[in-house]
Structure formats: C-alpha cells, structure tokens
Amino acid sequence: MEHLSAADALTLAAHAADKQGPGNLLRVVLIVMVVGCVLVGWLLLRGYRK
C-alpha cells in the first residue's frame, strides 16, 4: 500500500466529490422546502386562532 501525501488525498477527495452529482444541492433544496412549509403552516395556524 502506497502512502498518499495530504495534497494527493485532497485532490482525490475533490475529484470524488465532483462525481457524486447534485447531492448537496438537492439536500439544500429539500431543507429549505421543509422549513418553508413549517413557516407557512405556522403562519396559517396563527392567523386562524383569532
């Protein structure tokens, strides 16, 4: 087994992250959607309390 320097390991990790696709973007979109739905639900329920 060969030893990798820190720069080589970082380069390999960056290339592997590029090949993973839209995972991070999709995760952010889903989190924003859930938070938005919770806020809209809270605002609607708060308005119907009166």
N, C-alpha and C positions, 0 to 999 in steps of 0.2 A: 504494500500500500504506500503510495507516494504522499509526501507532505505538501499541502497547499499553503501558499502564503495568504495573508489576510486580504491582499488586493485581488488575488485569484479567486478566493472564496466569495468576495463581494461581487466580482464580475459574474461568476456563475450564478449567484443568487439573483442578480439583476436580470440575467437572461431567462432564468426560470420564472421570474415574476412576470416578464413580458409575455410568456407563452400561456399564462393562466386565463387570459380572456377578460371579460368585463365583470369579474367577481366583485371588485371593490366598488365600482360604480353602481352595480345592482344593489349591493348591500346598503350604500348610502341612500339610494332612491327608496328602498323599502323602509328604512328607518325614518326618513322624512315623511313618507306616506303615513306610517303608523302614528307618528307624533302629530301630524296634521289632522288625522281622523280623531284622535283623542281630544285635541283642542276644539275642533268643530263640535264634537259631541258635548263637551263641557259647556261651550257657549250656548248651544241649543237648549240643553237641560237647565242651565242657569236662567235663560230667558223664560222658560215655561213655569218656573217656580212662582212667579208673581200672580 
